[in-house]
Amino acid sequence: MIKNIIFDIGNVLTWYTWEKHINSFGFSEEVSRRVADATVKSKEWNEFDRGVLNDGEILDLLVQNDPGVEKEIREMLADLEGLVERADYAIPWIQGLKEKGYHVFYLSNFSWRAKKECSSALDFLPYADGGILSCEEKLIKPQPEIYRRLLEKYHLTARECVFLDDMAVNVEAARAEGLHAIQFTTKEKADMELAKLGVK
């Protein structure tokens, strides 16, 4: 029986507004595209988002992706406000689940800096019963320890939990730790999959 719903944050309860954010700096269309490709659309961006690398280290890596837009990359990375927006369904979804008696938690790869500068998009966090950000535990998904840490911290039983994440690798890791897990694509699909687990 499911008692606990655990949410990832990025691309589940929030959306990255990459193009809109980068365009806000007034770059040309071509430069905006190159900056996006070199930063938020690169494999290195995950390391920044997870808080694994510090600002200097990640900036050097991202600049290497396209040295021709180094100035613009540095400008964009200096101000992340507006990069993330909360999904309009986030708070009602959490509230609705709690009204039905479920406990709601979050488990996300999020850096301290992103938490600070994107705080307006994270205004749903107080509605949850708790959670873990990677920067708080110095662990990142899909490391098994981060799932175990959440269960231990809140005295949760794995089989009573369902985890929603947008990345298959994180969903598979959660399942390996005994949690039910759903790969998030849309809220409608998630609701359908939750219903199969008895979550109404």
C-alpha positions in Angstrom: 0.0 0.0 0.0 1.4 3.4 -1.1 1.6 5.9 1.7 4.4 8.2 0.5 4.8 10.1 -2.8 8.4 11.3 -3.5 8.9 13.9 -6.2 12.0 14.9 -8.2 12.0 18.6 -8.8 13.5 19.4 -12.1 11.2 18.7 -15.1 8.6 17.3 -12.7 7.5 20.1 -10.4 9.5 22.8 -12.2 10.4 23.5 -15.8 13.7 24.9 -17.2 13.0 28.0 -19.2 16.3 27.7 -21.1 15.6 29.7 -24.2 13.6 32.4 -22.5 16.2 32.9 -19.8 19.1 33.1 -22.3 17.2 35.4 -24.6 16.6 37.8 -21.7 20.3 38.8 -21.9 19.7 40.3 -25.4 21.9 37.9 -27.3 21.3 37.4 -31.0 19.4 34.3 -32.0 22.6 32.5 -33.1 24.5 33.4 -29.9 21.5 32.4 -27.8 21.5 29.0 -29.5 25.2 28.5 -29.1 25.1 29.5 -25.4 22.2 27.1 -24.8 24.1 24.3 -26.6 27.2 25.0 -24.6 25.5 25.2 -21.2 22.1 24.0 -20.3 21.9 21.5 -23.2 25.3 20.0 -22.5 26.1 16.9 -20.5 28.3 19.0 -18.2 25.2 21.0 -17.1 24.0 18.0 -15.0 27.2 18.3 -12.9 26.4 22.0 -12.2 22.8 21.3 -11.4 23.8 18.5 -9.0 26.2 20.7 -7.2 29.1 18.3 -7.8 31.4 21.0 -9.3 31.9 24.5 -8.0 31.1 27.6 -10.1 34.7 28.0 -11.3 35.1 24.4 -12.4 31.8 24.2 -14.2 32.3 27.5 -15.9 35.7 26.4 -17.3 34.1 23.2 -18.6 31.2 25.0 -20.2 33.4 27.6 -21.9 35.4 24.7 -23.5 32.2 23.6 -25.2 32.2 26.9 -27.3 35.0 29.4 -26.5 33.6 31.7 -29.1 30.8 32.7 -26.7 32.8 32.7 -23.5 31.7 36.2 -22.6 28.1 35.4 -23.0 28.4 32.1 -21.1 30.0 33.9 -18.2 27.3 36.5 -18.3 24.5 34.0 -18.3 26.0 31.9 -15.5 26.4 35.0 -13.3 22.7 35.4 -13.0 20.4 32.3 -12.9 17.2 34.0 -11.8 14.4 33.1 -14.1 16.1 29.9 -15.3 13.5 27.7 -13.6 9.7 28.2 -13.3 7.4 26.2 -11.0 4.8 24.0 -12.8 1.4 25.5 -12.3 0.1 22.1 -11.0 2.8 21.6 -8.4 1.2 23.1 -5.3 -2.4 21.9 -6.1 -1.0 18.4 -6.8 0.9 18.3 -3.5 -2.0 19.7 -1.5 -4.4 17.2 -3.1 -2.3 14.2 -2.2 -1.9 15.4 1.3 -5.6 16.0 1.7 -6.1 12.3 0.7 -3.7 11.3 3.5 -0.5 10.8 1.6 2.9 12.1 2.8 4.8 14.0 0.2 8.5 14.3 -0.1 11.1 15.5 -2.6 14.4 14.0 -3.6 16.3 16.1 -6.2 19.8 16.8 -7.6 19.8 20.5 -6.8 22.8 22.8 -6.1 22.9 25.4 -3.3 23.3 28.2 -5.8 20.3 27.0 -7.9 18.2 26.7 -4.8 19.1 30.2 -3.8 18.7 31.9 -7.2 15.7 30.0 -8.3 13.9 30.2 -5.0 10.8 31.8 -6.4 10.2 28.6 -8.4 10.6 26.5 -5.3 7.8 28.0 -3.3 6.1 24.6 -3.1 8.8 23.1 -0.9 7.1 24.1 2.4 4.0 22.2 1.3 5.9 19.0 1.3 6.5 16.9 4.5 10.3 17.1 3.9 12.9 15.9 1.5 16.5 15.8 0.4 18.5 18.0 -2.1 21.7 16.5 -3.3 23.7 19.5 -2.1 22.5 18.9 1.5 23.7 15.3 1.6 26.7 15.5 -0.8 25.1 12.6 -2.7 23.5 12.6 -6.2 21.0 10.5 -8.0 21.3 7.8 -9.1 23.7 6.9 -6.3 21.8 4.3 -4.1 22.8 6.0 -0.9 20.7 9.1 -1.6 17.5 6.9 -1.8 18.5 5.1 1.4 19.2 8.3 3.1 15.7 9.7 2.4 14.1 6.5 3.7 16.2 6.6 6.9 15.8 10.3 7.5 12.0 10.1 7.5 11.6 6.4 8.7 9.9 5.4 5.4 9.4 1.8 4.2 10.5 1.4 0.5 7.5 -0.6 -0.6 5.2 2.1 0.8 6.8 4.8 -1.4 6.5 5.8 -5.0 9.1 8.0 -6.7 8.5 10.2 -9.7 11.4 11.4 -11.8 12.0 12.4 -15.4 15.1 10.4 -15.9 15.0 6.6 -16.5 18.4 6.1 -14.8 17.0 7.6 -11.6 13.8 5.6 -11.8 15.7 2.4 -12.3 17.9 3.2 -9.3 14.9 3.8 -7.1 13.3 0.5 -8.1 16.6 -1.3 -7.3 16.2 0.1 -3.8 12.7 -1.3 -3.5 10.7 1.8 -4.2 7.9 1.9 -6.7 8.9 4.4 -9.4 7.3 6.2 -12.3 9.2 8.0 -15.1 7.5 11.4 -15.4 6.5 12.7 -18.8 3.2 14.5 -18.0 1.0 14.9 -14.9 -1.8 13.0 -16.7 0.4 10.0 -17.3 1.7 10.1 -13.8 -1.8 10.2 -12.4 -2.7 7.1 -14.5 0.4 5.2 -13.3 -0.3 6.3 -9.7 -3.8 5.1 -10.0 -2.5 1.6 -10.9 -0.7 1.6 -7.6 -3.9 2.5 -5.8 -3.1 6.3 -5.5 -6.3 8.2 -6.3 
